[in-house]
């Protein structure tokens, strides 16, 4: 059986209001990621949330006094409709890697998006070369990675493509893309969950 597009799955979830569960489930990890990123980014800052879903992280970023602009992008039409209905902001319906923004940003945030790509490490290079301002920050969170064995059956259970990389492969991919001050960190750790793998680095 052919695998489904992840965007179709997420559109179905949006229609069933499962996006709210995703928001609640990822909130702790994202809060920790934003705490890391906001300390690193220059002020004021522009930001883009890649795989924005219903726009909940965009709304979080809008609450920061120093956030001058926030953009969200997602490949799910139903998620973008929800994002536009839930708050102010600029949202784009588009699939990656075939889209790029009309401007560069000081902060790129992404949660639970990159591993759906066939070549996520190439996307890191695209972020570096085409999306980020000088000294800009990329921070991305993934729950599906080699060390999180509980996630290994997700591609089969959802019937979607997922690229499974190790923590070291993600770290090296950031370095190979050109990022400096690269780190990986487990965030949102709790009983029964080894944590979201947060990957972050800076544009020189």
C-alpha positions as CSV (number, residue, x, y, z in Angstrom):
1,X,0.0,0.0,0.0
2,X,1.4,3.4,-1.0
3,X,2.2,5.8,1.8
4,X,-0.1,8.8,2.4
5,X,1.0,12.4,2.4
6,X,1.5,13.6,5.9
7,X,-0.4,16.8,5.0
8,X,-3.5,14.7,4.2
9,X,-3.3,13.0,7.6
10,X,-3.0,16.4,9.4
11,X,-5.9,17.8,7.5
12,X,-8.0,14.9,8.7
13,X,-6.8,15.5,12.3
14,X,-7.7,19.2,12.0
15,X,-11.2,18.3,11.0
16,X,-11.5,16.0,14.0
17,X,-9.9,18.7,16.3
18,X,-6.9,16.6,17.0
19,X,-4.8,19.7,16.4
20,X,-5.7,20.8,19.9
21,X,-4.3,17.6,21.4
22,X,-1.1,18.1,19.4
23,X,-0.9,21.6,20.8
24,X,-1.3,20.4,24.4
25,X,1.0,17.5,23.9
26,X,3.9,19.5,22.5
27,X,3.5,22.7,24.6
28,X,6.1,21.8,27.2
29,X,8.7,20.9,24.7
30,X,8.0,24.1,22.6
31,X,8.1,26.3,25.7
32,X,11.6,25.0,26.5
33,X,12.7,25.4,22.9
34,X,11.5,29.0,22.8
35,X,13.2,29.7,26.1
36,X,16.5,28.6,24.4
37,X,15.9,30.4,21.2
38,X,14.7,33.8,22.5
39,X,17.9,34.1,24.6
40,X,20.0,33.6,21.5
41,X,18.1,35.7,18.9
42,X,18.8,39.4,18.4
43,X,16.1,41.9,19.4
44,X,13.8,42.8,17.9
45,X,13.3,39.7,15.8
46,X,11.2,38.3,13.0
47,X,10.2,34.7,13.1
48,X,8.7,31.9,10.9
49,X,7.1,28.7,12.2
50,X,7.6,25.9,9.8
51,X,4.8,23.3,10.1
52,X,2.7,25.8,12.0
53,X,-0.5,23.6,12.2
54,X,-3.3,25.7,13.7
55,X,-0.9,28.6,14.4
56,X,-0.5,28.0,18.2
57,X,3.3,28.6,18.2
58,X,2.8,31.8,16.1
59,X,0.4,33.1,18.7
60,X,3.0,32.3,21.4
61,X,5.7,34.2,19.5
62,X,3.3,37.1,19.0
63,X,3.2,37.5,22.8
64,X,6.8,38.5,23.0
65,X,7.3,42.2,23.0
66,X,10.4,42.0,20.8
67,X,8.7,39.9,18.0
68,X,8.3,42.3,15.1
69,X,6.8,39.8,12.6
70,X,5.6,36.3,12.7
71,X,4.8,34.0,9.7
72,X,3.4,30.5,9.6
73,X,3.7,27.9,6.9
74,X,2.0,24.5,6.7
75,X,1.1,22.0,4.0
76,X,-2.3,21.2,5.4
77,X,-5.1,23.3,4.0
78,X,-7.4,22.6,7.0
79,X,-4.6,23.5,9.5
80,X,-4.0,26.9,7.7
81,X,-7.8,27.6,7.8
82,X,-7.7,27.0,11.5
83,X,-4.6,29.2,11.9
84,X,-6.3,32.1,10.1
85,X,-9.5,31.7,12.1
86,X,-7.7,31.6,15.5
87,X,-5.7,34.7,15.3
88,X,-4.0,37.5,13.4
89,X,-0.9,36.7,11.4
90,X,0.5,35.8,8.0
91,X,0.0,32.2,7.0
92,X,1.0,30.3,3.9
93,X,-0.3,27.1,2.5
94,X,2.7,25.4,0.9
95,X,4.7,22.2,0.8
96,X,8.4,22.0,1.3
97,X,11.1,22.0,0.0
98,X,9.5,23.6,-3.0
99,X,8.6,26.9,-1.3
100,X,10.7,29.7,0.2
101,X,9.8,32.9,1.9
102,X,10.0,36.4,0.3
103,X,12.1,37.6,3.1
104,X,14.7,36.2,5.6
105,X,14.1,35.8,9.3
106,X,16.0,36.1,12.6
107,X,14.3,32.9,14.0
108,X,13.1,29.7,12.3
109,X,11.1,27.5,14.6
110,X,9.9,24.0,13.7
111,X,8.2,21.3,15.8
112,X,7.5,17.9,14.5
113,X,8.0,18.7,10.8
114,X,11.5,17.9,9.4
115,X,11.4,14.1,9.5
116,X,8.4,14.0,7.2
117,X,10.7,15.2,4.4
118,X,12.6,12.7,2.2
119,X,15.9,14.6,2.8
120,X,15.5,16.8,6.0
121,X,19.3,17.5,6.1
122,X,19.0,19.2,2.7
123,X,16.2,21.3,4.1
124,X,18.6,22.4,6.8
125,X,20.9,23.7,4.1
126,X,18.0,25.5,2.5
127,X,17.2,27.2,5.8
128,X,20.8,28.3,6.1
129,X,21.2,29.6,2.6
130,X,17.8,31.1,1.8
131,X,15.7,31.6,5.0
132,X,17.9,33.1,7.7
133,X,19.3,36.5,8.4
134,X,22.9,36.9,9.5
135,X,23.2,35.7,13.1
136,X,19.8,34.1,12.8
137,X,18.7,31.1,14.9
138,X,17.2,27.8,13.8
139,X,15.6,25.7,16.4
140,X,13.8,22.5,15.5
141,X,12.1,19.8,17.6
142,X,11.6,16.1,16.6
143,X,10.0,13.3,18.5
144,X,10.8,10.7,15.9
145,X,14.5,9.9,16.1
146,X,16.7,6.8,16.4
147,X,17.1,7.0,20.2
148,X,13.4,7.3,20.8
149,X,12.5,3.7,20.1
150,X,8.9,4.2,21.0
151,X,8.6,6.3,17.8
152,X,9.9,3.6,15.4
153,X,6.5,2.2,14.6
154,X,5.0,5.6,13.7
155,X,5.7,5.4,9.9
156,X,3.9,2.1,9.7
157,X,1.0,3.0,12.0
158,X,0.3,6.2,10.2
159,X,1.3,4.9,6.8
160,X,3.4,8.0,6.1
161,X,7.0,8.5,5.2
162,X,9.4,9.4,8.1
163,X,13.1,9.8,7.9
164,X,14.7,8.3,11.0
165,X,18.0,9.9,12.0
166,X,20.0,9.8,15.2
167,X,20.8,12.7,17.5
168,X,24.4,12.7,16.1
169,X,23.1,12.7,12.5
170,X,20.9,15.7,13.2
171,X,23.8,17.5,14.9
172,X,26.2,16.8,12.1
173,X,23.6,17.8,9.5
174,X,23.4,21.2,11.2
175,X,27.2,21.6,11.1
176,X,27.3,20.4,7.4
177,X,24.7,23.0,6.5
178,X,27.0,25.7,7.9
179,X,25.5,26.4,11.3
180,X,27.8,27.4,14.2
181,X,27.2,27.0,18.0
182,X,25.3,23.8,17.2
183,X,23.7,21.9,20.1
184,X,21.2,19.2,20.7
185,X,19.2,18.9,23.8
186,X,16.3,16.7,25.1
187,X,13.3,18.8,26.2
188,X,9.9,18.0,27.5
189,X,11.2,14.9,29.3
190,X,8.7,13.1,31.4
191,X,7.9,9.7,32.7
192,X,7.6,7.3,29.8
193,X,9.0,9.8,27.3
194,X,12.7,10.4,26.7
195,X,12.0,13.8,25.4
196,X,11.8,15.9,22.2
197,X,15.1,16.2,20.5
198,X,15.8,19.9,20.1
199,X,18.4,20.8,17.5
200,X,19.6,24.4,17.3
201,X,22.3,26.5,15.8
202,X,23.3,30.0,14.6
203,X,23.9,31.6,11.3
204,X,27.4,33.2,11.3
